[in-house]
């Protein structure tokens, strides 16, 4: 069954947007933040042989991106279930 | 066995594999030709997307670029992976639910306008041709070095293979070939990296190895590299020489451009369900990350190896008569040259062009020459050649499919000849693919001088045209056709003029002092995208909102339930 009510449909969309914006904020922070804007400050810190800012730019940001997508998939499938809009089959 | 024989064997075997897949996965309908029947499981689609995405440029050039750019090379690493976060969360699931074949399909239907559709078709074809010309150059470089045939012969062989499986199999053939090509690529990329990492740092995982100490010393690889770089007049490897604002804008342009590239987006139409589109994005990024986190390690290893080989351990220069064979091999292709300025018979590599430096080294050879530089065995060198060919072929095929789909589906079926039947449309699709392959082959044999220059175009235009139109189409249901068209046109005209001016009309002026807000042509797509958004919203405010049935349709693509297979209607 689809949404029970119009209010449910709006709540689903709001929950989706709020999750997306939170995850995109982290996306921005690890790449543009740690990898670019704050790189000089973070480079003062050593991290397993790397300068931390350099590591974020060439390694850490990519690992974080993958983690963000996994969290998104997980949360969205829970949300689809909660509002009964997951796909048939 | 010598390198050439091994290369013939490995490349030949991989070609036989692709042909076998093509025969097995023939397309019988336009649905199979355009979107592989919508049956591709997310794991396979992720792998195919990764191969589709990783072009000859990623495979051959990226580690080389990073090797020469150090920290600044991070723009490619973050830029070409961060876009998948946008795809997974903001585009792929909704476009899949929308359930059509192409990006112009979405733009045309969502903005209820043939003008919007036509603008989108032109962008898609232009972006894809720009990109495919670069792929052909990659095939040419690999063939000329490893098979020692004329570049044009190499391109013809490559075109014949793509012709066979793209025209016969369409998206279905391409998808399964790309899965095989990914496996070849990842093996070819990782194996030499692991060997070199063990040799230099004792750590078998390259991602950790390039943060470790060099074997037998307590100096870390990166410290050594920073030291060498500054000694030779370069900036330290872990610092950049680009301005922060430029790094920011280039990274953003590449991320957003990735999310707006039609050949990447269309891959998400091939899975059965919306939830599979989300999963595909995760698989794709995982497969890409395996290669992209290895690339900076290869870059650092190759840089140290190259400097030490040319300048010698003692930094006095290696006598040319003792030069390792790879230098001679690559000199033949014109990608390395030595000019003995001080006539001491020794090679020397440094930053100061006029005084100390005697070497010209093309960045494109770093990955291809890396196994030779590190002295690895011949079969690994041949494997890298097969991987590079796989990378070029997989991306070309994906791009050619976008071009043929844009012509047969968006232009003919949805615009000029709506009455044609499925079988006829399929014939036109195959014809369009065949013509596109011939044009791409021509561009490969006679590469326009500006190929390297126009890569910025593909990403800049994708970022400045499609991305805002799609995002507004999904997240702003009242956005109307006037706003979207005005936005796309502004974004394209602004971005294209900036790039054309600095890259073609007045290349001499292409220095940071002349750039708008110090943004290079590579990063200008970000500003074009922001302008597109701004113009679209302002024009929207002065015109009537999208009609109710369009707003209802947008409401409907916002949740997964009820997504059938993608179709015409």
Interface residues (C-beta under 8 A of the other chain):
Chain A: X2 X3 X9 X12 X13 X16 X17 X20 X23 X24 X27 X31 X32 X35 X36 X37 X39 X43 X48 X49 X50 X51 X54 X55 X57 X58 X59 X61 X62 X63 X65 X66 X68 X69 X70 X72 X73 X76 X77 X80 X83 X84 X85 X86 X87 X88 X89
Chain B: X66 X71 X73 X74 X77 X78 X81 X82 X84 X85 X88 X89 X90 X93 X207 X208 X211 X212 X213 X220 X222 X238 X244 X247 X248 X251 X252 X255 X273 X274 X275 X278 X279 X281 X282 X285 X286 X289 X292 X293 X296 X475 X555 X558 X559 X560 X561 X562 X563
